[in-house]
């Protein structure tokens, strides 16, 4: 893994060019261009706010912290912006090799660069949304300065660790098993609701679900990662030690598995491409 990371770093200029190309191609025929990376999550957030905030009153239920109840739109879009990065990166990284077969077989760069590029490109879109989150946080009076701001770089680091592992794993498997792409669409849909994005984690912790199921839920690495993204605006949402360790260990395991599978399957992948 160390060798692979060193190879990618030595070809960071190629990685930068790939990211710029992907972003340019994605928005070249669009009138609004990069603004779509902001409009889409804001529109999704507005829809979920109306359904779960207005109709079902999620932010006003028992067990929901008062600061969340008073700024539920911020709570929603802070999770949705993070989820958009995760969802888009996994979806696009799955086809990172099959969709660029000719480029992969002609460019003399580490093949890891291609799934890496999809993760980095979607991170650039997330960064574009951070100023919007700051403005909304100021509007709701949730912007404060303190140790909790360190939750953002920690969340970004863990997300990169998890996504790179997932990208390497799925991109290589999808070349040999084309059903992976369709299967991951279902998995991502399920993970959206199995992660505290549109509802606070406290609702799960105070629910009547069996203890073993709640423990399994909290072992999901995305739970701790989303809580870290939320802790930037809600210091009380900083994940517990157990949840944070689950995210850290889970992300590292996925990263190691991704590198191992990618290297083991690389000869077969190149032959198939």
LODOVEX-752733 format. One record per atom (N, C-alpha, C, CB): residue in one letter; x, y, z. Coordinates in steps of 0.05 Angstrom, whole numbers, plus 32768, in hexadecimal, padded with zeros to 4 digits. Glycine has a CB too. Example, Ala and Ser with C-alpha at 12.3 -4.5 7.8 and 13.67 -1.06 7.14 Angstrom:
A81087F8E809C;A80F67FA6809C;A81087FBE809C;A80E27FA780B5;S81017FD3808E;S81117FEB808F;S81028001809D;S811A7FF48072;
This chain:
X80117FE88000;X800080008000;X801180198000;X7FED80008018;X80278018800F;X8039802F8010;X804580357FF5;X8050802A8024;X804C80207FE6;X805780237FCB;X8042802F7FB9;X806080087FC0;X802980267FBB;X801480307FAA;X800F804E7FB0;X7FFA80207FAE;X800F80557FC9;X800A80717FD0;X802180837FC6;X800880747FEF;X803A80787FC8;X805180877FBE;X804F808B7FA0;X806B80797FC6;X804680767F92;X804380777F74;X802E808C7F6D;X803B805C7F69;X8018808C7F7B;X800380A07F75;X800D80BC7F7A;X7FEA809A7F85;X801C80C07F91;X802680DA7F97;X803A80E47F82;X803480D97FB3;X804A80D17F78;X805E80D97F64;X805080E17F49;X807280C37F5F;X803780D87F46;X802880DF7F2E;X801180F17F35;X801E80C57F20;X801581027F49;X800081147F52;X7FF781287F3C;X800881237F6B;X800A812F7F2A;X800281427F15;X7FEE81357F02;X801B814A7F05;X7FF2811B7EFC;X7FDF810D7EEC;X7FC4810B7EFA;X7FEA80F07EE5;X7FC581067F14;X7FAC81057F24;X7F9D81207F22;X7FB280FE7F41;X7FAC81367F25;X7FA081507F24;X7F9381557F08;X7FB581667F2A;X7FA1814D7EF3;X7F9681507ED8;X7F7C81407ED4;X7FAB81497EC3;X7F7C81277EDF;X7F6581177EDC;X7F4D81237EEB;X7F6A80FB7EE7;X7F52812E7F03;X7F3C813A7F12;X7F3181527F03;X7F4681427F2E;X7F4381637EF9;X7F3A817B7EEA;X7F2B81737ED1;X7F52818D7EE3;X7F34815E7EC4;X7F2681557EAC;X7F0A814B7EB3;X7F35813F7E9E;X7F08813B7EC8;X7EEE81307ED0;X7EDA81467ED7;X7EF1811C7EE7;X7EE4815A7EE6;X7ED281707EEE;X7ECA81807ED5;X7EE081827F02;X7EDC81847EC3;X7ED681947EAB;X7EC181857E99;X7EEF819A7E9B;X7EC6816B7E96;X7EB3815B7E86;X7E9881597E93;X7EBF813F7E81;X7E9781577EAD;X7E7E81547EBB;X7E6C816C7EB8;X7E83814E7ED8;X7E7881847EB7;X7E68819C7EB7;X7E6A81AC7E9D;X7E7081AD7ECE;X7E7881A27E88;X7E7D81B27E71;X7E6481B97E61;X7E9081A37E5F;X7E5081A87E61;X7E3881AE7E51;X7E2181BA7E63;X7E2E81957E44;X7E2981C27E7B;X7E1581CD7E8E;X7E1781EB7E8F;X7E1981C17EAA;X7DFF81F87E8F;X7DFF82157E91;X7E08821F7EAC;X7DE2821F7E8C;X7E0082117EC1;X7E0782197EDC;X7E22820E7EE5;X7DF282117EF0;X7E2C81FB7ED7;X7E4781F07EDD;X7E4A81E67EF9;X7E5B82067ED8;X7E5F81EF7F07;X7E6681E57F21;X7E5081EB7F36;X7E8081F07F2A;X7E3E81FE7F30;X7E2982047F43;X7E1781EC7F48;X7E19821C7F39;X7E1781D97F35;X7E0681C27F3A;X7E1081B17F51;X7E0681B07F20;X7E2981B37F58;X7E3481A57F6F;X7E2881B07F89;X7E5281A57F70;X7E1D81C87F88;X7E1081D57F9F;X7DF281D37F9D;X7E1881F27FA1;X7DE781D67F85;X7DCA81D77F82;X7DBE81BC7F88;X7DC381DF7F65;X7DCB81A67F7F;X7DBF818C7F83;X7DBC81847FA1;X7DD081777F75;X7DD281867FB1;X7DCE817F7FCE;X7DBC81927FDC;X7DE9817F7FDB;X7DBB81AC7FD4;X7DA981BF7FE1;X7D8C81B87FDB;X7DAF81DC7FD9;X7D8781B07FC2;X7D6C81A97FBA;X7D63818F7FC8;X7D6A81A57F9B;X7D75817C7FCA;X7D6F81637FD8;X7D6A81697FF6;X7D86814F7FD6;X7D7A817B8001;X7D768182801D;X7D5B81908022;X7D8C81958026;X7D5281A1800F;X7D3881AE8011;X7D2281998010;X7D3581C37FFB;X7D2481857FFF;X7D1081717FFD;X7D0E81618017;X7D15815E7FE5;X7D2481588022;X7D248149803A;X7D1B81598052;X7D40813D803F;X7D2281738052;X7D1981858067;X7CFA81868067;X7D2581A18065;X7CEE8188804F;X7CD1818A804E;X7CC481708057;X7CC881918031;X7CCF8159804E;X7CC3813F8054;X7CC781388072;X7CCF81298042;X7CE18139807B;X7CE7812F8096;X7CE6814580AB;X7D0281228096;X7CEC815E80A2;X7CEB817480B6;X7CD0818080BA;X7CFE818980AD;X7CC1818480A3;X7CA7819180A5;X7C91817C80A9;X7CA281A1808B;X7C9081688099;X7C7A8154809A;X7C7D814180B2;X7C7981458081;X7C95813780B7;X7C99812480CC;X7CA6812F80E5;X7CAA810D80C2;X7CAF814880E4;X7CBA815580FC;X7CD281478108;X7CA581588110;X7CE4813D80F7;X7CFB812E8102;X7D0B813E8116;X7D0D812480EB;X7D0F8157810F;X7D2081688121;X7D13816F813B;X7D2681818113;X7CF98168813F;X7CEB81708157;X7CE481578169;X7CD2817F8151;X7CEE81408162;X7CE881288171;X7CF78127818B;X7CEE810F8160;X7CED8117819D;X7CFB811381B7;X7D16810681B2;X7CEA810281CA;X7D2A810F81C0;X7D45810481BC;X7D56811381A9;X7D4380E881B3;X7D4A8127819B;X7D5981388189;X7D6381508198;X7D4881408170;X7D7D81568196;X7D8A816C81A4;X7D7C8187819C;X7DA8816E819F;X7D79819A81AE;X7D6C81B381A8;X7D7A81C38191;X7D6B81C581C0;X7D9581C28190;X7DA281D1817B;X7D9C81C5815F;X7DC081D08180;X7D9881AB815E;X7D91819E8144;X7D7481A5813D;X7D9481808145;X7D6281A58151;X7D4681AB814C;X7D4381C88142;X7D3681A88166;X7D5481DA814B;X7D5281F58143;X7D6081FC8128;X7D5D82078157;X7D6F81E9811E;X7D7E81EE8105;X7D7E81D480F4;X7D9B81F7810A;X7D6781C780F2;X7D6681AE80E4;X7D6F81B080C6;X7D4A81A380E5;X7D6981C680B8;X7D7381C8809C;X7D9181C7809A;X7D6A81E28090;X7D9F81D480AD;X7DBD81D280AD;X7DC681B580B3;X7DC981E580C2;X7DB981A880C6;X7DBF818C80CC;X7DBC817B80B3;X7DAE818280E3;X7DA7818080A4;X7DA28170808C;X7DB781748077;X7D8781778080;X7DBC818D806F;X7DCE81928058;X7DEB818D805F;X7DCB81AF804E;X7DF2818F8079;X7E0E81888080;X7E13816A807C;X7E148190809E;X7DFE815A8081;X7E01813D807C;X7DFE8137805E;X7DEC812E808B;X7DED81458050;X7DE9813F8034;X7E0181478023;X7DD0814E802A;X7E0E815E802A;X7E278165801B;X7E3C8150801E;X7E3181818025;X7E3F81468037;X7E538130803B;X7E4B8117802D;X7E56812B8059;X7E318110802D;X7E2780F88020;X7E2B80FA8002;X7E0A80F38027;X7E2681127FF6;X7E2A81157FDA;X7E46810E7FD1;X7E2381317FD1;X7E5A81167FE1;X7E76810F7FDB;X7E7980F17FDC;X7E89811D7FF0;X7E6F80E47FF1;X7E7380C87FF5;X7E6480B87FDF;X7E6980BF8010;X7E4B80BF7FDA;X7E3A80B17FC7;X7E4580B47FAA;X7E1E80BC7FC8;X7E4C80CD7FA2;X7E5780D17F87;X7E7280C47F83;X7E5980EF7F82;X7E8380C57F98;X7E9E80B97F95;X7E9C809B7F92;X7EAF80C07FAE;X7E8B808E7FA2;X7E8880717FA0;X7E7C80697F85;X7E7780667FB7;X7E6780787F7D;X7E5A80717F64;X7E6C80757F4C;X7E4280837F60;X7E7B808A7F4B;X7E8D808F7F34;X7EA7807F7F35;X7E9480AD7F33;X7EB1807A7F4E;X7EC9806A7F50;X7EC4804D7F48;X7ED3806B7F6D;X7EAC80437F4B;X7EA680287F43;X7EAC80237F25;X7E8980217F49;X7EA680377F15;X7EAB80357EF8;X7EC480447EEF;X7E92803F7EE8;X7ED6804A7F02;X7EED805A7EFB;X7F00804C7EE8;X7EFD80617F14;X7F0180317EE9;X7F1280227ED7;X7F04801A7EBD;X7F1C80097EE5;X7EEB80107EC0;X7EDD80087EA8;X7ED680207E96;X7EC37FFA7EAF;X7ED380377EA1;X7ECC804E7E91;X7EE4805C7E84;X7EBD80627EA1;X7EFC80547E8C;X7F1480617E81;X7F28804C7E78;X7F2180737E96;X7F1E80377E6C;X7F2F80207E65;X7F4580297E51;X7F1E800A7E58;X7F3E80387E3D;X7F5380407E29;X7F6880527E36;X7F46804F7E12;X7F6080647E47;X7F7380757E55;X7F8680657E67;X7F65808B7E64;X7F7A80527E75;X7F8A80427E88;X7F9F80317E7A;X7F77802F7E98;X7F9980277E63;X7FAC80167E54;X7FC080257E45;X7F9C80037E42;X7FBE80407E43;X7FD1804F7E34;X7FE280627E46;X7FC380607E1F;X7FD7806A7E5C;X7FE7807C7E6E;X7FF9806C7E81;X7FD3808E7E7F;X801180757E84;X802480687E96;X802380757EB2;X8041806A7E8B;X800D806F7EBF;X800980797EDB;X7FFE80627EEB;X7FF580927EDB;X800180637F05;X7FF5804E7F16;X7FD6804D7F12;X7FFB80537F34;X7FCC80357F10;X7FAF80337F0A;X7F9E803D7F22;X7FA780167F04;X7FAA803F7F3A;X7F9B80497F51;X7F9480667F4D;X7FAC80467F6A;X7FA280747F3B;X7F9C80917F36;X7F7F80957F2D;X7FB0809C7F22;X7F7480827F1E;X7F5A80877F12;X7F4380867F27;X7F5580717EFD;X7F4280727F38;X7F2E80737F4E;X7F34808A7F62;X7F2C80597F5D;X7F4E808F7F67;X7F5580A57F78;X7F4980BF7F6D;X7F7480A87F7A;X7F4B80C37F53;X7F4280DC7F47;X7F2480E17F4B;X7F4880DC7F2A;X7F1480CC7F4B;X7EF780CF7F4F;X7EF280D87F6C;X7EE880B57F49;X7F0180CE7F7F;X7EFD80D67F9B;X7F0580F37F9F;X7F0D80C37FAE;X7F1C80FA7F94;X7F2681167F97;X7F13812A7F89;X7F4281187F8C;X7F0981227F71;X7EF781347F62;X7EDE813A7F71;X7EF181287F48;X7ED281267F7E;X7EBA812B7F8D;X7EBF813A7FA7;X7EAC81107F94;X7ED881387FB1;X7EDF81487FC9;X7EE081657FC1;X7EFB813E7FD4;X7EE9816B7FA9;X7EEA81877FA0;X7ECE81937FA0;X7EF781897F84;X7EBA81827F99;X7E9E818C7F99;X7E9581907FB6;X7E8C81787F8B;X7E9D817F7FC8;X7E9681837FE4;X7EA1819D7FEE;X7E9F816C7FF5;X7EBA81A37FE8;X7EC781BC7FF1;X7EB881D47FE7;X7EE481BD7FE7;X7EAD81D27FCF;X7E9D81E97FC4;X7E8581EF7FD5;X7E9581E47FA8;X7E7B81DA7FE3;X7E6381DE7FF4;X7E6881E88010;X7E5481C57FF5;X7E8181E78019;X7E8881EF8034;X7E80820D8039;X7EA581EC803A;X7E8582208027;X7E7C823B802C;X7E5E823D8030;X7E85824D8015;X7E4F822D8021;X7E32822D8024;X7E2A82248040;X7E25821B800F;X7E37820F804A;X7E3282058065;X7E38821A807A;X7E4281EB806A;X7E4E82298075;X7E56823E8088;X7E4082548089;X7E71824B8080;X7E36825C8072;X7E2182708071;X7E088267807F;X7E1A82778054;X7E00824E807A;X7DE882438087;X7DEC824180A5;X7DE08227807B;X7E05823980AD;X7E0B823780CA;X7E09825280D8;X7E26822B80CE;X7E13826780CA;X7E10828280D5;X7DF3828A80D7;X7E20829680C3;X7DE3828380C3;X7DC7828A80C3;X7DB9827E80DC;X7DB9828080AA;X7DBF826580E2;X7DB3825780F9;X7DC2825B8113;X7DB0823A80F3;X7DD7826B8112;X7DE68270812B;X7DF682578135;X7DD482798140;X7DFE82468123;X7E0C822D812A;X7E2A822E8125;X7E008216811C;X7E348246811C;X7E5182488117;X7E5F82528130;X7E56825B80FF;X7E7282428139;X7E8282498151;X7E9E823E814C;X7E75823E816B;X7EB1824A815B;X7ECD82428158;X7ED682348171;X7EDE825B8152;X7EE4821D816C;X7EEE820E8183;X7EFA81F48179;X7ED882078196;X7F0081E2818B;X7F0D81C98185;X7EFC81B88171;X7F1281B9819E;X7EE281BC8172;X7ED081AB8161;X7ED581AF8143;X7EB381B18168;X7EE281C6813B;X7EE781CA811F;X7EFB81B68114;X7EF181E6811B;X7F0B81AA8126;X7F1E8195811D;X7F10817C8114;X7F31818E8134;X7EF5817B8119;X7EE68164810F;X7EE5816380F1;X7ECA8164811B;X7EE7817A80E4;X7EE5817A80C6;X7EFD816D80B9;X7EE2819780BD;X7F16817680BF;X7F2C816780B3;X7F2D814A80BA;X7F47817480BB;X7F25814380D2;X7F24812680DA;X7F10811780C9;X7F1E812380F8;X7EF8812480C5;X7EE3811780B5;X7EED81148098;X7ECA812880B6;X7EFA8128808E;X7F0481278072;X7F198110806F;X7F1081428069;X7F2B810F8083;X7F4080FA8082;X7F3480DE8083;X7F5380FE809A;X7F2180D98095;X7F1480BF8097;X7F0480B9807D;X7F0280BE80AF;X7EF780CD8072;X7EE780C9805A;X7EF980C18043;X7ED780E28053;X7F1080CF8040;X7F2380C8802B;X7F2D80AC802F;X7F3B80DC802B;X7F3380A48048;X7F3D8089804E;X7F2980748045;X7F448086806B;X7F108078804D;X7EFB80658046;X7EF680658028;X7EE1806C8055;X7EF3807C801C;X7EEB807D7FFF;X7F0180737FED;X7EE5809A7FF8;X7F1A80777FF4;X7F30806D7FE3;X7F30804F7FE4;X7F4B80787FEC;X7F2C80437FFB;X7F2A80267FFD;X7F13801B7FEE;X7F28801E801A;X7EFC80287FF0;X7EE4801F7FE2;X7EE880227FC4;X7ECB802E7FEB;X7EF380387FBC;X7EF8803D7F9F;X7F0A80297F93;X7F0380597F9B;X7F2080227FA0;X7F33800E7F96;X7F257FF37F94;X7F4C800D7FA7;X7F177FEC7FA9;X7F0A7FD27FAA;X7EF57FCF7F94;X7EFD7FCE7FC6;X7EE37FE27F92;X7ECC7FDF7F7F;X7ED57FE37F62;X7EB77FF37F86;X7EE87FF67F5E;X7EF07FFA7F42;X7EFD7FE27F36;X7F0380127F40;X7F0C7FD37F45;X7F197FBB7F3B;X7F057FA47F38;X7F307FB27F4D;X7EF47FA17F4C;X7EE07F8B7F4B;X7ECC7F907F34;X7ED17F897F65;X7EC57FA97F2E;X7EB17FAF7F1A;X7EBB7FA87EFE;X7EAA7FCC7F1B;X7ED57FA77EFA;X7EDF7F9F7EE0;X7EDA7F827EDA;X7EFD7FA47EDE;X7EDB7F717EEF;X7ED77F547EEC;X7EBB7F4C7EF1;X7EE97F467EFF;X7EAC7F5B7F01;X7E907F567F08;X7E807F6F7F03;X7E8D7F4B7F25;X7E747F727EEC;X7E667F8A7EE5;X7E4D7F8F7EF5;X7E5F7F8A7EC7;X7E447F7B7F04;X7E2C7F7F7F15;X7E337F907F2E;X7E227F647F1F;X7E4C7F957F33;X7E547FA57F4B;X7E487FC17F49;X7E727FA77F4D;X7E487FCD7F32;X7E3E7FE87F2E;X7E207FE97F36;X7E417FF17F11;X7E107FD77F2C;X7DF37FD77F33;X7DEF7FD07F50;X7DE47FC37F21;X7DFE7FBD7F5A;X7DFB7FB67F77;X7E017FCD7F89;X7E0E7F9E7F7D;X7E157FDD7F83;X7E1D7FF37F94;X7E0880097F94;X7E377FFF7F8B;X7DF8800B7F80;X7DE2801F7F80;X7DCE80187F96;X7DD480207F65;X7DC97FFE7F9A;X7DB77FF67FAF;X7DC47FF97FCA;X7DAF7FD87FAB;X7DDE7FF37FCC;X7DEC7FF67FE6;X7DEC80137FEE;X7E087FEA7FE3;X7DF280257FDC;X7DF380417FE2;X7DD8804C7FEB;X7DFD80517FCB;X7DC380427FDE;X7DA8804A7FE7;X7DA280418003;X7D93803F7FD3;X7DAA8029800A;X7DA6801E8025;X7DB7802D8039;X7DAC80008026;X7DD080338031;X7DE280418044;X7DD9805D804A;X7DFE80428038;X7DCB806A8037;X7DC18085803C;X7DAE80858054;X7DB280908023;X7D9D80718056;X7D8A8070806D;X7D9680628085;X7D7180628064;X7DAC80548081;X7DB980468098;X7DCF805880A4;X7DC5802B808F;X7DD08071809D;X7DE3808480A7;X7DD4809D80B0;X7DF9808B8091;X7DDC80A980C6;X7DCD80C180D0;X7DD280DA80BF;X7DD680C780ED;X7DC380DB80A9;X7DC580F18097;X7DAC81038099;X7DC880E8807A;X7D9580F78098;X7D7C8106809A;X7D70810580B5;X7D6880FC8085;X7D7C80F680C7;X7D7280F480E3;X7D8A80F380F6;X7D6180DA80E6;X7D8780FD810E;X7D9D80FD8121;X7DA380E1812B;X7D96810F8139;X7DBC80DC8133;X7DC480C2813D;X7DB580BC8157;X7DE280C18141;X7DAE80D18166;X7DA180CD8180;X7D8680BE817D;X7D9C80E8818E;X7D7980C18166;X7D6080B38162;X7D6480958160;X7D5280BD8148;X7D7B808D8155;X7D8280718154;X7D8A80668170;X7D99806C8140;X7D998076817E;X7DA3806E8198;X7D8D806C81AD;X7DB8808181A2;X7D77807B81A9;X7D61807A81BC;X7D49806B81B1;X7D59809681C4;X7D4D805D819B;X7D37804E818F;X7D348033819D;X7D3C804A8170;X7D2080248195;X7D1A800A81A1;X7D277FF38193;X7CFD800681A3;X7D3A7FF98181;X7D477FE38172;X7D597FD28185;X7D587FEE815B;X7D5C7FB9817F;X7D6D7FA78191;X7D897FB28193;X7D6E7F8B8185;X7D967FAC81AA;X7DB17FB681AF;X7DC57FAE819A;X7DBA7FAD81CA;X7DC37F948192;X7DD67F8A817E;X7DD47F998164;X7DD37F6C817A;X7DBB7FA0815C;X7DB77FAE8143;X7DC17FCB8145;X7D997FAF813C;X7DBE7FD7815C;X7DC97FF28160;X7DE77FF2815F;X7DBF7FFE817A;X7DF47FDD816B;X7E117FDB816A;X7E1A7FD8814D;X7E1B7FC4817B;X7E0C7FC7813E;X7E137FC28122;X7E107FDC8112;X7E017FAC8115;X7DFC7FEB8118;X7DF78005810A;X7E0F8018810F;X7DDD80128114;X7E18801A8128;X7E2D802C812F;X7E4880238126;X7E2E8030814D;X7E4B8009811E;X7E6480008112;X7E68800880F5;X7E657FE18114;X7E53801380E9;X7E55801E80CE;X7E68803680CF;X7E39802680C3;X7E7F803580C0;X7E92804B80C1;X7E86806680BA;X7EA9804580AF;X7E71806680A9;X7E65807F80A1;X7E57808D80B7;X7E52807A808A;X7E4F807F80CC;X7E41808B80E2;X7E53809F80F1;X7E37807680F6;X7E6B809680F8;X7E7E80A88105;X7E8780BE80F3;X7E968098810F;X7E8B80B880D9;X7E9480CD80C6;X7E7F80E380C4;X7E9A80C180AB;X7E6680DB80C1;X7E5180F080BF;X7E4E810080D8;X7E3680E380B8;X7E5280F380EF;X7E5181018108;X7E688116810A;X7E5380EE8120;X7E7F810F80FF;X7E95812280FF;X7E8E813A80EE;X7EAE811480F5;X7E83813580D6;X7E7B814C80C5;X7E66815D80D4;X7E6F814180AB;X7E55815180E3;X7E41816180F2;X7E4D8170810A;X7E2A814E80FC;X7E6181648116;X7E6D8170812E;X7E7A818B8128;X7E82815E813A;X7E7F8191810F;X7E8A81AC8108;X7E7681C1810F;X7E9081AD80EA;X7E5C81BB810C;X7E4781CF8111;X7E3981C9812C;X7E3381CF80FA;X7E3A81B08134;X7E2D81A7814D;X7E418198815E;X7E1481958147;X7E4F81A7816F;X7E64819A8180;X7E5A81828190;X7E7081AE8193;X7E4081838197;X7E35816D81A7;X7E3181538197;X7E1B817581B2;X7E358154817D;X7E31813D816B;X7E4B812E8167;X7E2581458151;X7E6181378174;X7E7A81298170;X7E77810B8178;X7E9181368181;X7E8080F98167;X7E7A80DC816C;X7E8880D38185;X7E8480CC8154;X7E7B80BF8191;X7E8780B281A9;X7EA180A481A1;X7E73809F81B6;X7EB0809C81B6;X7EC9808E81B1;X7EC5807481A1;X7ED7808881CB;X7EB0806581A9;X7EAB804C819B;X7EA48050817E;X7E94803D81A9;X7E9380648178;X7E8A8069815C;X7EA28073814C;X7E73807E815B;X7EB280848158;X7ECA808F814A;X7EDE80798144;X7ED780A5815B;X7EE280678157;X7EF580518152;X7EEA803E813C;X7EF98041816C;X7ED0803A813C;X7EC480298127;X7EC98035810B;X7EA68026812B;X7EC780508109;X7ECB805D80F0;X7EE9805C80E8;X7EC3807B80F1;X7EFA806080FB;X7F17805F80F6;X7F20804380ED;X7F278068810E;X7F19802F80FD;X7F21801480F7;X7F14800A80DD;X7F1A8001810E;X7EFA801080DA;X7EEC800780C2;X7EF8801480A9;X7ECF800E80C3;X7EFF802E80AA;X7F0A803B8093;X7F268030808C;X7F0C80598098;X7F36802A80A0;X7F51801F809B;X7F4F8003808F;X7F61801F80B4;X7F3C7FF38099;X7F397FD8808F;X7F317FD98072;X7F247FC9809F;X7F1E7FEA806B;X7F157FED804F;X7F2B7FF6803D;X7EFD8000804D;X7F3C80098047;X7F5280138038;X7F667FFD8032;X7F60802A8047;X7F6E7FEE8046;X7F817FD88042;X7F757FC3802F;X7F887FCB805D;X7F5C7FBC8033;X7F4F7FA88021;X7F4E7FB28005;X7F337FA2802B;X7F487FCC8001;X7F477FD77FE6;X7F627FD67FD8;X7F3E7FF47FE7;X7F777FDD7FE5;X7F927FDC7FD9;X7F997FBF7FD3;X7FA77FE87FEB;X7F947FAD7FE5;X7F9B7F917FE2;X7F8C7F857FCA;X7F957F817FFB;X7F727F897FC9;X7F627F7E7FB3;X7F6A7F8A7F98;X7F447F827FB8;X7F6F7FA47F98;X7F767FB27F7F;X7F907FA67F74;X7F787FD07F83;X7FA47FA37F85;X7FBD7F987F7B;X7FBB7F7B7F73;X7FD27F9B7F91;X7FAB7F6C7F81;X7FA87F4F7F7A;X7F997F4C7F60;X7F997F407F90;X7F867F5D7F5A;X7F767F5B7F42;X7F817F6B7F2B;X7F597F637F48;X7F957F7B7F2F;X7F9F7F8C7F1A;X7FA67F7E7F00;X7FB77F9C7F24;X7FB57F677F01;X7FBB7F597EE7;X7FA17F507ED9;X7FCC7F417EED;X7F8E7F457EE7;X7F757F3C7EDB;X7F657F547ED0;X7F647F2C7EEE;X7F667F6A7EDF;X7F577F827ED6;X7F637F8D7EBC;X7F587F987EEC;X7F7D7F8F7EBB;X7F8A7F997EA2;X7F847F867E8B;X7FA87F9C7EA7;X7F847F6D7E90;X7F7E7F5A7E7A;X7F627F5D7E70;X7F837F3D7E83;X7F4F7F627E83;X7F337F657E7B;X7F2F7F7F7E6D;X7F217F647E94;X7F3D7F947E75;X7F3A7FAE7E68;X7F467FAE7E4C;X7F477FC47E79;
